[in-house]
Amino acid sequence: MLLTAITLVLLAGGVFFFTVGTIGLLRLPDVYTRMHATAKCDTLGLGLILAGLAIYSGISLNSAKLLMIAAVVWLTNPTATHVIAKAVYDSEPRRQQKGVSGGHD
């Protein structure tokens, strides 16, 4: 009974963060804030959902696999977001500042 309640709380928290990330993706003004909202919410939402599923399945090979998936997502999602943000920044046209000479690109 207690494990089921903990599982439901974790799953509900994960769904909440996925929902907030989706709203952030739709409502925020530029690419950087959208990426920030989705990366944070996806990472936390998936982590909570996988933790809830691991608790529900008990100590087993399945729960170990779920926790390994969570670890991979926690490493790759922020890294991928950083690379995408860097690519967007590099693709924007450079804005020249007045009075600055000899800049390197």
C-alpha positions as CSV (number, residue, x, y, z in Angstrom):
1,M,0.0,0.0,0.0
2,L,2.8,2.5,0.9
3,L,4.8,1.6,-2.2
4,T,1.8,2.1,-4.4
5,A,1.2,5.5,-2.8
6,I,4.9,6.5,-3.3
7,T,4.7,5.3,-6.9
8,L,1.6,7.3,-7.6
9,V,3.2,10.5,-6.1
10,L,6.3,10.0,-8.2
11,L,4.3,9.4,-11.4
12,A,2.1,12.4,-10.7
13,G,5.2,14.5,-10.2
14,G,6.7,13.3,-13.4
15,V,3.5,14.0,-15.4
16,F,3.3,17.5,-13.7
17,F,6.9,18.4,-14.8
18,F,6.3,17.1,-18.4
19,T,3.1,19.2,-18.5
20,V,5.0,22.3,-17.3
21,G,7.8,21.7,-19.8
22,T,5.2,21.5,-22.6
23,I,3.6,24.7,-21.6
24,G,7.0,26.3,-21.4
25,L,7.8,25.1,-24.9
26,L,4.6,26.7,-26.2
27,R,4.5,29.9,-24.2
28,L,8.1,31.1,-23.8
29,P,9.4,33.8,-26.2
30,D,12.7,32.6,-27.6
31,V,14.7,29.4,-28.3
32,Y,16.9,29.7,-25.2
33,T,14.2,29.9,-22.7
34,R,12.2,27.2,-24.4
35,M,15.2,24.9,-24.3
36,H,15.8,25.7,-20.7
37,A,12.2,24.8,-19.8
38,T,12.0,21.6,-21.7
39,A,15.4,20.3,-20.7
40,K,14.9,20.9,-17.0
41,C,11.3,19.6,-17.0
42,D,12.0,16.6,-19.2
43,T,15.0,15.5,-17.2
44,L,13.2,15.8,-13.9
45,G,9.9,14.4,-15.2
46,L,11.5,11.3,-16.7
47,G,13.6,10.8,-13.6
48,L,10.5,10.9,-11.3
49,I,8.6,8.6,-13.6
50,L,11.4,6.1,-13.9
51,A,12.0,6.2,-10.1
52,G,8.3,5.5,-9.6
53,L,8.4,2.6,-11.9
54,A,11.5,1.2,-10.3
55,I,9.9,1.4,-6.9
56,Y,6.8,-0.3,-8.2
57,S,8.7,-3.2,-9.7
58,G,10.7,-3.7,-6.5
59,I,14.3,-4.9,-6.4
60,S,14.8,-6.6,-9.7
61,L,16.6,-6.5,-13.0
62,N,13.9,-4.3,-14.4
63,S,14.4,-1.7,-11.7
64,A,18.1,-1.7,-12.3
65,K,17.5,-1.2,-16.0
66,L,15.1,1.7,-15.3
67,L,17.7,3.4,-13.1
68,M,20.4,3.0,-15.7
69,I,18.1,4.6,-18.3
70,A,17.6,7.5,-15.8
71,A,21.3,7.9,-15.4
72,V,21.9,8.0,-19.2
73,V,19.1,10.6,-19.6
74,W,20.5,12.7,-16.8
75,L,23.9,12.8,-18.5
76,T,22.8,13.2,-22.2
77,N,19.8,15.6,-21.9
78,P,21.8,18.6,-20.4
79,T,24.7,17.9,-22.8
80,A,22.4,17.8,-25.8
81,T,20.7,21.0,-24.8
82,H,24.0,22.7,-24.4
83,V,25.1,21.6,-27.8
84,I,21.9,22.8,-29.4
85,A,22.1,26.2,-27.7
86,K,25.7,26.6,-28.8
87,A,24.7,25.8,-32.4
88,V,21.8,28.3,-32.3
89,Y,24.2,30.9,-30.8
90,D,26.8,30.3,-33.5
91,S,24.3,30.5,-36.3
92,E,22.9,33.9,-35.3
93,P,24.3,36.9,-37.2
94,R,27.0,38.7,-35.3
95,R,26.0,42.1,-34.0
96,Q,28.9,44.6,-34.5
97,Q,29.4,47.0,-31.6
98,K,30.3,50.6,-32.4
99,G,33.9,51.5,-31.6
100,V,35.2,48.0,-31.4
101,S,37.9,47.1,-33.8
102,G,40.1,44.1,-34.3
103,G,37.7,41.6,-32.9
104,H,38.3,37.9,-33.6
105,D,35.6,35.4,-34.6
